[in-house]
Amino acid sequence: MVEGGWYVVLRVPVLGTDEDLAIDLLRKMSVVVHPGHFYDFQNEGHLVLSLITEPADFREGVVRLLHLVE
């Protein structure tokens, strides 16, 4: 059971809302991230990723994220 978290905030290109990008990542790439507004970022261009993910899964998720935003 996990009782805490460890996160990284990524600055991403503003291609729309962070929420739309998070939904696209989930639907198109099977990658789960949080949009910045979940953590009170006022502007678009922020995604929050968990660092308690298995390293290989994290790496693959970031590769997929990069493919979507490039």
PyMOL Python script that loads the backbone (N, CA, C, O; Angstrom):
from pymol import cmd

cmd.read_pdbstr("""\
ATOM      1  N   MET A   1       0.842  -1.168   0.000  1.00  0.00           N
ATOM      2  CA  MET A   1       0.000   0.000   0.000  1.00  0.00           C
ATOM      3  C   MET A   1       0.898   1.246   0.000  1.00  0.00           C
ATOM      4  O   MET A   1       1.823   1.365   0.804  1.00  0.00           O
ATOM      5  N   VAL A   2       0.606   2.146  -0.901  1.00  0.00           N
ATOM      6  CA  VAL A   2       1.367   3.389  -1.015  1.00  0.00           C
ATOM      7  C   VAL A   2       0.632   4.478  -0.248  1.00  0.00           C
ATOM      8  O   VAL A   2      -0.576   4.645  -0.416  1.00  0.00           O
ATOM      9  N   GLU A   3       1.343   5.218   0.588  1.00  0.00           N
ATOM     10  CA  GLU A   3       0.723   6.286   1.363  1.00  0.00           C
ATOM     11  C   GLU A   3       1.260   7.657   1.004  1.00  0.00           C
ATOM     12  O   GLU A   3       0.892   8.648   1.633  1.00  0.00           O
ATOM     13  N   GLY A   4       2.104   7.730   0.026  1.00  0.00           N
ATOM     14  CA  GLY A   4       2.661   9.012  -0.378  1.00  0.00           C
ATOM     15  C   GLY A   4       2.997   8.964  -1.848  1.00  0.00           C
ATOM     16  O   GLY A   4       2.707   7.986  -2.538  1.00  0.00           O
ATOM     17  N   GLY A   5       3.601  10.012  -2.309  1.00  0.00           N
ATOM     18  CA  GLY A   5       3.956  10.051  -3.715  1.00  0.00           C
ATOM     19  C   GLY A   5       5.206  10.866  -3.927  1.00  0.00           C
ATOM     20  O   GLY A   5       5.683  11.581  -3.046  1.00  0.00           O
ATOM     21  N   TRP A   6       5.710  10.730  -5.114  1.00  0.00           N
ATOM     22  CA  TRP A   6       6.887  11.466  -5.531  1.00  0.00           C
ATOM     23  C   TRP A   6       6.630  11.784  -6.992  1.00  0.00           C
ATOM     24  O   TRP A   6       6.384  10.877  -7.787  1.00  0.00           O
ATOM     25  N   TYR A   7       6.683  13.058  -7.357  1.00  0.00           N
ATOM     26  CA  TYR A   7       6.248  13.483  -8.679  1.00  0.00           C
ATOM     27  C   TYR A   7       7.294  14.333  -9.370  1.00  0.00           C
ATOM     28  O   TYR A   7       8.185  14.906  -8.743  1.00  0.00           O
ATOM     29  N   VAL A   8       7.155  14.395 -10.689  1.00  0.00           N
ATOM     30  CA  VAL A   8       7.944  15.311 -11.502  1.00  0.00           C
ATOM     31  C   VAL A   8       6.952  16.138 -12.319  1.00  0.00           C
ATOM     32  O   VAL A   8       5.948  15.628 -12.816  1.00  0.00           O
ATOM     33  N   VAL A   9       7.260  17.416 -12.441  1.00  0.00           N
ATOM     34  CA  VAL A   9       6.453  18.311 -13.259  1.00  0.00           C
ATOM     35  C   VAL A   9       7.180  18.517 -14.580  1.00  0.00           C
ATOM     36  O   VAL A   9       8.346  18.911 -14.602  1.00  0.00           O
ATOM     37  N   LEU A  10       6.486  18.250 -15.676  1.00  0.00           N
ATOM     38  CA  LEU A  10       7.053  18.461 -16.994  1.00  0.00           C
ATOM     39  C   LEU A  10       6.422  19.683 -17.636  1.00  0.00           C
ATOM     40  O   LEU A  10       5.203  19.857 -17.612  1.00  0.00           O
ATOM     41  N   ARG A  11       7.265  20.524 -18.209  1.00  0.00           N
ATOM     42  CA  ARG A  11       6.769  21.613 -19.054  1.00  0.00           C
ATOM     43  C   ARG A  11       6.609  21.018 -20.437  1.00  0.00           C
ATOM     44  O   ARG A  11       7.541  20.418 -20.973  1.00  0.00           O
ATOM     45  N   VAL A  12       5.453  21.179 -21.007  1.00  0.00           N
ATOM     46  CA  VAL A  12       5.161  20.632 -22.325  1.00  0.00           C
ATOM     47  C   VAL A  12       4.657  21.745 -23.229  1.00  0.00           C
ATOM     48  O   VAL A  12       4.165  22.765 -22.747  1.00  0.00           O
ATOM     49  N   PRO A  13       4.778  21.554 -24.547  1.00  0.00           N
ATOM     50  CA  PRO A  13       4.237  22.564 -25.461  1.00  0.00           C
ATOM     51  C   PRO A  13       2.738  22.734 -25.224  1.00  0.00           C
ATOM     52  O   PRO A  13       2.026  21.765 -24.961  1.00  0.00           O
ATOM     53  N   VAL A  14       2.278  23.958 -25.321  1.00  0.00           N
ATOM     54  CA  VAL A  14       0.853  24.229 -25.144  1.00  0.00           C
ATOM     55  C   VAL A  14       0.167  23.969 -26.489  1.00  0.00           C
ATOM     56  O   VAL A  14       0.204  24.799 -27.397  1.00  0.00           O
ATOM     57  N   LEU A  15      -0.450  22.809 -26.584  1.00  0.00           N
ATOM     58  CA  LEU A  15      -1.150  22.394 -27.799  1.00  0.00           C
ATOM     59  C   LEU A  15      -2.660  22.475 -27.622  1.00  0.00           C
ATOM     60  O   LEU A  15      -3.417  22.123 -28.528  1.00  0.00           O
ATOM     61  N   GLY A  16      -3.084  22.925 -26.489  1.00  0.00           N
ATOM     62  CA  GLY A  16      -4.471  22.963 -26.066  1.00  0.00           C
ATOM     63  C   GLY A  16      -4.429  22.982 -24.551  1.00  0.00           C
ATOM     64  O   GLY A  16      -3.466  23.475 -23.963  1.00  0.00           O
ATOM     65  N   THR A  17      -5.454  22.455 -23.917  1.00  0.00           N
ATOM     66  CA  THR A  17      -5.421  22.416 -22.463  1.00  0.00           C
ATOM     67  C   THR A  17      -4.613  21.214 -21.993  1.00  0.00           C
ATOM     68  O   THR A  17      -4.500  20.208 -22.694  1.00  0.00           O
ATOM     69  N   ASP A  18      -4.059  21.337 -20.801  1.00  0.00           N
ATOM     70  CA  ASP A  18      -3.344  20.205 -20.215  1.00  0.00           C
ATOM     71  C   ASP A  18      -4.291  19.018 -20.020  1.00  0.00           C
ATOM     72  O   ASP A  18      -3.891  17.863 -20.169  1.00  0.00           O
ATOM     73  N   GLU A  19      -5.528  19.312 -19.691  1.00  0.00           N
ATOM     74  CA  GLU A  19      -6.499  18.234 -19.493  1.00  0.00           C
ATOM     75  C   GLU A  19      -6.742  17.477 -20.796  1.00  0.00           C
ATOM     76  O   GLU A  19      -6.797  16.247 -20.799  1.00  0.00           O
ATOM     77  N   ASP A  20      -6.887  18.209 -21.906  1.00  0.00           N
ATOM     78  CA  ASP A  20      -7.067  17.544 -23.202  1.00  0.00           C
ATOM     79  C   ASP A  20      -5.846  16.702 -23.558  1.00  0.00           C
ATOM     80  O   ASP A  20      -5.987  15.600 -24.089  1.00  0.00           O
ATOM     81  N   LEU A  21      -4.651  17.213 -23.270  1.00  0.00           N
ATOM     82  CA  LEU A  21      -3.435  16.454 -23.540  1.00  0.00           C
ATOM     83  C   LEU A  21      -3.392  15.187 -22.685  1.00  0.00           C
ATOM     84  O   LEU A  21      -3.035  14.118 -23.179  1.00  0.00           O
ATOM     85  N   ALA A  22      -3.753  15.302 -21.414  1.00  0.00           N
ATOM     86  CA  ALA A  22      -3.774  14.133 -20.527  1.00  0.00           C
ATOM     87  C   ALA A  22      -4.769  13.089 -21.032  1.00  0.00           C
ATOM     88  O   ALA A  22      -4.487  11.891 -20.993  1.00  0.00           O
ATOM     89  N   ILE A  23      -5.919  13.535 -21.499  1.00  0.00           N
ATOM     90  CA  ILE A  23      -6.933  12.609 -22.031  1.00  0.00           C
ATOM     91  C   ILE A  23      -6.435  11.962 -23.317  1.00  0.00           C
ATOM     92  O   ILE A  23      -6.618  10.761 -23.518  1.00  0.00           O
ATOM     93  N   ASP A  24      -5.804  12.749 -24.194  1.00  0.00           N
ATOM     94  CA  ASP A  24      -5.238  12.189 -25.430  1.00  0.00           C
ATOM     95  C   ASP A  24      -4.174  11.138 -25.117  1.00  0.00           C
ATOM     96  O   ASP A  24      -4.134  10.079 -25.743  1.00  0.00           O
ATOM     97  N   LEU A  25      -3.313  11.440 -24.143  1.00  0.00           N
ATOM     98  CA  LEU A  25      -2.278  10.471 -23.762  1.00  0.00           C
ATOM     99  C   LEU A  25      -2.898   9.170 -23.277  1.00  0.00           C
ATOM    100  O   LEU A  25      -2.413   8.087 -23.604  1.00  0.00           O
ATOM    101  N   LEU A  26      -3.960   9.272 -22.504  1.00  0.00           N
ATOM    102  CA  LEU A  26      -4.623   8.072 -22.005  1.00  0.00           C
ATOM    103  C   LEU A  26      -5.279   7.294 -23.140  1.00  0.00           C
ATOM    104  O   LEU A  26      -5.095   6.082 -23.258  1.00  0.00           O
ATOM    105  N   ARG A  27      -6.035   7.986 -23.962  1.00  0.00           N
ATOM    106  CA  ARG A  27      -6.785   7.313 -25.031  1.00  0.00           C
ATOM    107  C   ARG A  27      -5.899   6.783 -26.148  1.00  0.00           C
ATOM    108  O   ARG A  27      -6.085   5.659 -26.613  1.00  0.00           O
ATOM    109  N   LYS A  28      -4.945   7.582 -26.573  1.00  0.00           N
ATOM    110  CA  LYS A  28      -4.146   7.219 -27.749  1.00  0.00           C
ATOM    111  C   LYS A  28      -2.887   6.423 -27.417  1.00  0.00           C
ATOM    112  O   LYS A  28      -2.443   5.600 -28.218  1.00  0.00           O
ATOM    113  N   MET A  29      -2.304   6.667 -26.227  1.00  0.00           N
ATOM    114  CA  MET A  29      -1.007   6.082 -25.920  1.00  0.00           C
ATOM    115  C   MET A  29      -1.021   5.204 -24.668  1.00  0.00           C
ATOM    116  O   MET A  29       0.005   4.621 -24.318  1.00  0.00           O
ATOM    117  N   SER A  30      -2.167   5.101 -23.989  1.00  0.00           N
ATOM    118  CA  SER A  30      -2.292   4.321 -22.746  1.00  0.00           C
ATOM    119  C   SER A  30      -1.309   4.798 -21.673  1.00  0.00           C
ATOM    120  O   SER A  30      -0.717   3.995 -20.952  1.00  0.00           O
ATOM    121  N   VAL A  31      -1.149   6.126 -21.584  1.00  0.00           N
ATOM    122  CA  VAL A  31      -0.257   6.738 -20.595  1.00  0.00           C
ATOM    123  C   VAL A  31      -1.103   7.604 -19.666  1.00  0.00           C
ATOM    124  O   VAL A  31      -1.904   8.420 -20.123  1.00  0.00           O
ATOM    125  N   VAL A  32      -0.921   7.420 -18.365  1.00  0.00           N
ATOM    126  CA  VAL A  32      -1.679   8.166 -17.371  1.00  0.00           C
ATOM    127  C   VAL A  32      -0.789   9.250 -16.763  1.00  0.00           C
ATOM    128  O   VAL A  32       0.263   8.960 -16.193  1.00  0.00           O
ATOM    129  N   VAL A  33      -1.226  10.500 -16.893  1.00  0.00           N
ATOM    130  CA  VAL A  33      -0.562  11.654 -16.273  1.00  0.00           C
ATOM    131  C   VAL A  33      -1.649  12.536 -15.675  1.00  0.00           C
ATOM    132  O   VAL A  33      -2.834  12.351 -15.953  1.00  0.00           O
ATOM    133  N   HIS A  34      -1.245  13.483 -14.862  1.00  0.00           N
ATOM    134  CA  HIS A  34      -2.187  14.467 -14.336  1.00  0.00           C
ATOM    135  C   HIS A  34      -1.956  15.798 -15.027  1.00  0.00           C
ATOM    136  O   HIS A  34      -0.809  16.190 -15.244  1.00  0.00           O
ATOM    137  N   PRO A  35      -3.040  16.507 -15.379  1.00  0.00           N
ATOM    138  CA  PRO A  35      -2.876  17.856 -15.902  1.00  0.00           C
ATOM    139  C   PRO A  35      -2.438  18.795 -14.778  1.00  0.00           C
ATOM    140  O   PRO A  35      -2.736  18.558 -13.608  1.00  0.00           O
ATOM    141  N   GLY A  36      -1.739  19.845 -15.141  1.00  0.00           N
ATOM    142  CA  GLY A  36      -1.191  20.767 -14.151  1.00  0.00           C
ATOM    143  C   GLY A  36      -2.218  21.387 -13.217  1.00  0.00           C
ATOM    144  O   GLY A  36      -1.913  21.660 -12.056  1.00  0.00           O
ATOM    145  N   HIS A  37      -3.433  21.613 -13.708  1.00  0.00           N
ATOM    146  CA  HIS A  37      -4.419  22.274 -12.840  1.00  0.00           C
ATOM    147  C   HIS A  37      -4.798  21.425 -11.632  1.00  0.00           C
ATOM    148  O   HIS A  37      -5.333  21.957 -10.659  1.00  0.00           O
ATOM    149  N   PHE A  38      -4.535  20.111 -11.668  1.00  0.00           N
ATOM    150  CA  PHE A  38      -4.759  19.276 -10.482  1.00  0.00           C
ATOM    151  C   PHE A  38      -3.853  19.729  -9.331  1.00  0.00           C
ATOM    152  O   PHE A  38      -4.156  19.479  -8.164  1.00  0.00           O
ATOM    153  N   TYR A  39      -2.747  20.392  -9.661  1.00  0.00           N
ATOM    154  CA  TYR A  39      -1.760  20.832  -8.674  1.00  0.00           C
ATOM    155  C   TYR A  39      -1.668  22.355  -8.623  1.00  0.00           C
ATOM    156  O   TYR A  39      -0.658  22.918  -8.200  1.00  0.00           O
ATOM    157  N   ASP A  40      -2.730  23.002  -9.057  1.00  0.00           N
ATOM    158  CA  ASP A  40      -2.889  24.459  -8.978  1.00  0.00           C
ATOM    159  C   ASP A  40      -1.942  25.257  -9.872  1.00  0.00           C
ATOM    160  O   ASP A  40      -1.678  26.425  -9.586  1.00  0.00           O
ATOM    161  N   PHE A  41      -1.425  24.661 -10.944  1.00  0.00           N
ATOM    162  CA  PHE A  41      -0.700  25.461 -11.931  1.00  0.00           C
ATOM    163  C   PHE A  41      -1.720  26.334 -12.643  1.00  0.00           C
ATOM    164  O   PHE A  41      -2.750  25.840 -13.101  1.00  0.00           O
ATOM    165  N   GLN A  42      -1.445  27.605 -12.737  1.00  0.00           N
ATOM    166  CA  GLN A  42      -2.400  28.554 -13.294  1.00  0.00           C
ATOM    167  C   GLN A  42      -2.404  28.564 -14.822  1.00  0.00           C
ATOM    168  O   GLN A  42      -3.424  28.874 -15.437  1.00  0.00           O
ATOM    169  N   ASN A  43      -1.271  28.226 -15.435  1.00  0.00           N
ATOM    170  CA  ASN A  43      -1.152  28.264 -16.891  1.00  0.00           C
ATOM    171  C   ASN A  43      -1.067  26.859 -17.463  1.00  0.00           C
ATOM    172  O   ASN A  43      -0.719  25.906 -16.765  1.00  0.00           O
ATOM    173  N   GLU A  44      -1.391  26.750 -18.740  1.00  0.00           N
ATOM    174  CA  GLU A  44      -1.261  25.481 -19.447  1.00  0.00           C
ATOM    175  C   GLU A  44       0.219  25.184 -19.676  1.00  0.00           C
ATOM    176  O   GLU A  44       1.068  26.061 -19.516  1.00  0.00           O
ATOM    177  N   GLY A  45       0.519  23.949 -20.049  1.00  0.00           N
ATOM    178  CA  GLY A  45       1.883  23.570 -20.361  1.00  0.00           C
ATOM    179  C   GLY A  45       2.574  22.801 -19.254  1.00  0.00           C
ATOM    180  O   GLY A  45       3.803  22.751 -19.202  1.00  0.00           O
ATOM    181  N   HIS A  46       1.771  22.184 -18.345  1.00  0.00           N
ATOM    182  CA  HIS A  46       2.342  21.408 -17.247  1.00  0.00           C
ATOM    183  C   HIS A  46       1.635  20.056 -17.145  1.00  0.00           C
ATOM    184  O   HIS A  46       0.407  19.983 -17.127  1.00  0.00           O
ATOM    185  N   LEU A  47       2.428  18.997 -17.079  1.00  0.00           N
ATOM    186  CA  LEU A  47       1.904  17.673 -16.771  1.00  0.00           C
ATOM    187  C   LEU A  47       2.649  17.159 -15.548  1.00  0.00           C
ATOM    188  O   LEU A  47       3.823  17.476 -15.351  1.00  0.00           O
ATOM    189  N   VAL A  48       1.975  16.375 -14.735  1.00  0.00           N
ATOM    190  CA  VAL A  48       2.574  15.826 -13.519  1.00  0.00           C
ATOM    191  C   VAL A  48       2.610  14.308 -13.654  1.00  0.00           C
ATOM    192  O   VAL A  48       1.593  13.666 -13.913  1.00  0.00           O
ATOM    193  N   LEU A  49       3.814  13.748 -13.472  1.00  0.00           N
ATOM    194  CA  LEU A  49       4.037  12.309 -13.606  1.00  0.00           C
ATOM    195  C   LEU A  49       4.508  11.739 -12.280  1.00  0.00           C
ATOM    196  O   LEU A  49       5.276  12.373 -11.556  1.00  0.00           O
ATOM    197  N   SER A  50       4.049  10.555 -11.973  1.00  0.00           N
ATOM    198  CA  SER A  50       4.469   9.862 -10.759  1.00  0.00           C
ATOM    199  C   SER A  50       5.852   9.257 -10.954  1.00  0.00           C
ATOM    200  O   SER A  50       6.138   8.669 -11.997  1.00  0.00           O
ATOM    201  N   LEU A  51       6.699   9.400  -9.960  1.00  0.00           N
ATOM    202  CA  LEU A  51       8.030   8.801  -9.989  1.00  0.00           C
ATOM    203  C   LEU A  51       8.099   7.487  -9.214  1.00  0.00           C
ATOM    204  O   LEU A  51       9.186   6.940  -9.029  1.00  0.00           O
ATOM    205  N   ILE A  52       6.959   6.974  -8.760  1.00  0.00           N
ATOM    206  CA  ILE A  52       6.964   5.680  -8.077  1.00  0.00           C
ATOM    207  C   ILE A  52       6.607   4.546  -9.037  1.00  0.00           C
ATOM    208  O   ILE A  52       6.376   3.411  -8.618  1.00  0.00           O
ATOM    209  N   THR A  53       6.567   4.868 -10.320  1.00  0.00           N
ATOM    210  CA  THR A  53       6.323   3.885 -11.372  1.00  0.00           C
ATOM    211  C   THR A  53       7.591   3.060 -11.593  1.00  0.00           C
ATOM    212  O   THR A  53       8.697   3.564 -11.399  1.00  0.00           O
ATOM    213  N   GLU A  54       7.443   1.821 -11.989  1.00  0.00           N
ATOM    214  CA  GLU A  54       8.601   0.996 -12.323  1.00  0.00           C
ATOM    215  C   GLU A  54       9.426   1.711 -13.396  1.00  0.00           C
ATOM    216  O   GLU A  54       8.853   2.263 -14.335  1.00  0.00           O
ATOM    217  N   PRO A  55      10.746   1.713 -13.278  1.00  0.00           N
ATOM    218  CA  PRO A  55      11.589   2.471 -14.225  1.00  0.00           C
ATOM    219  C   PRO A  55      11.334   2.162 -15.698  1.00  0.00           C
ATOM    220  O   PRO A  55      11.276   3.088 -16.507  1.00  0.00           O
ATOM    221  N   ALA A  56      11.182   0.926 -16.062  1.00  0.00           N
ATOM    222  CA  ALA A  56      10.948   0.588 -17.469  1.00  0.00           C
ATOM    223  C   ALA A  56       9.600   1.125 -17.946  1.00  0.00           C
ATOM    224  O   ALA A  56       9.488   1.602 -19.075  1.00  0.00           O
ATOM    225  N   ASP A  57       8.577   1.049 -17.095  1.00  0.00           N
ATOM    226  CA  ASP A  57       7.256   1.573 -17.446  1.00  0.00           C
ATOM    227  C   ASP A  57       7.296   3.095 -17.561  1.00  0.00           C
ATOM    228  O   ASP A  57       6.690   3.670 -18.465  1.00  0.00           O
ATOM    229  N   PHE A  58       8.008   3.742 -16.643  1.00  0.00           N
ATOM    230  CA  PHE A  58       8.133   5.200 -16.686  1.00  0.00           C
ATOM    231  C   PHE A  58       8.802   5.625 -17.990  1.00  0.00           C
ATOM    232  O   PHE A  58       8.323   6.523 -18.682  1.00  0.00           O
ATOM    233  N   ARG A  59       9.910   4.969 -18.315  1.00  0.00           N
ATOM    234  CA  ARG A  59      10.651   5.283 -19.536  1.00  0.00           C
ATOM    235  C   ARG A  59       9.754   5.133 -20.766  1.00  0.00           C
ATOM    236  O   ARG A  59       9.724   6.015 -21.624  1.00  0.00           O
ATOM    237  N   GLU A  60       9.035   4.034 -20.853  1.00  0.00           N
ATOM    238  CA  GLU A  60       8.141   3.798 -21.991  1.00  0.00           C
ATOM    239  C   GLU A  60       7.039   4.856 -22.048  1.00  0.00           C
ATOM    240  O   GLU A  60       6.695   5.329 -23.131  1.00  0.00           O
ATOM    241  N   GLY A  61       6.491   5.226 -20.909  1.00  0.00           N
ATOM    242  CA  GLY A  61       5.454   6.259 -20.882  1.00  0.00           C
ATOM    243  C   GLY A  61       5.970   7.600 -21.373  1.00  0.00           C
ATOM    244  O   GLY A  61       5.273   8.304 -22.104  1.00  0.00           O
ATOM    245  N   VAL A  62       7.178   7.958 -20.979  1.00  0.00           N
ATOM    246  CA  VAL A  62       7.763   9.232 -21.419  1.00  0.00           C
ATOM    247  C   VAL A  62       8.031   9.187 -22.922  1.00  0.00           C
ATOM    248  O   VAL A  62       7.802  10.178 -23.617  1.00  0.00           O
ATOM    249  N   VAL A  63       8.508   8.065 -23.429  1.00  0.00           N
ATOM    250  CA  VAL A  63       8.723   7.934 -24.878  1.00  0.00           C
ATOM    251  C   VAL A  63       7.402   8.136 -25.619  1.00  0.00           C
ATOM    252  O   VAL A  63       7.359   8.846 -26.624  1.00  0.00           O
ATOM    253  N   ARG A  64       6.339   7.524 -25.134  1.00  0.00           N
ATOM    254  CA  ARG A  64       5.023   7.687 -25.775  1.00  0.00           C
ATOM    255  C   ARG A  64       4.545   9.128 -25.687  1.00  0.00           C
ATOM    256  O   ARG A  64       4.003   9.665 -26.653  1.00  0.00           O
ATOM    257  N   LEU A  65       4.745   9.754 -24.537  1.00  0.00           N
ATOM    258  CA  LEU A  65       4.368  11.156 -24.368  1.00  0.00           C
ATOM    259  C   LEU A  65       5.096  12.024 -25.389  1.00  0.00           C
ATOM    260  O   LEU A  65       4.488  12.886 -26.023  1.00  0.00           O
ATOM    261  N   LEU A  66       6.385  11.798 -25.546  1.00  0.00           N
ATOM    262  CA  LEU A  66       7.173  12.590 -26.498  1.00  0.00           C
ATOM    263  C   LEU A  66       6.678  12.400 -27.933  1.00  0.00           C
ATOM    264  O   LEU A  66       6.659  13.353 -28.712  1.00  0.00           O
ATOM    265  N   HIS A  67       6.285  11.193 -28.278  1.00  0.00           N
ATOM    266  CA  HIS A  67       5.753  10.952 -29.634  1.00  0.00           C
ATOM    267  C   HIS A  67       4.479  11.752 -29.875  1.00  0.00           C
ATOM    268  O   HIS A  67       4.238  12.230 -30.983  1.00  0.00           O
ATOM    269  N   LEU A  68       3.672  11.893 -28.842  1.00  0.00           N
ATOM    270  CA  LEU A  68       2.403  12.607 -29.011  1.00  0.00           C
ATOM    271  C   LEU A  68       2.612  14.120 -29.109  1.00  0.00           C
ATOM    272  O   LEU A  68       1.900  14.784 -29.862  1.00  0.00           O
ATOM    273  N   VAL A  69       3.559  14.671 -28.376  1.00  0.00           N
ATOM    274  CA  VAL A  69       3.724  16.137 -28.358  1.00  0.00           C
ATOM    275  C   VAL A  69       4.712  16.646 -29.407  1.00  0.00           C
ATOM    276  O   VAL A  69       4.814  17.856 -29.609  1.00  0.00           O
ATOM    277  N   GLU A  70       5.434  15.762 -30.073  1.00  0.00           N
ATOM    278  CA  GLU A  70       6.396  16.208 -31.094  1.00  0.00           C
ATOM    279  C   GLU A  70       5.689  16.640 -32.351  1.00  0.00           C
ATOM    280  O   GLU A  70       6.337  17.046 -33.316  1.00  0.00           O
TER     281      GLU A  70
END
""", "prot")
cmd.dss("prot")
cmd.show_as("cartoon", "prot")
cmd.util.cbc("prot")
cmd.orient("prot")
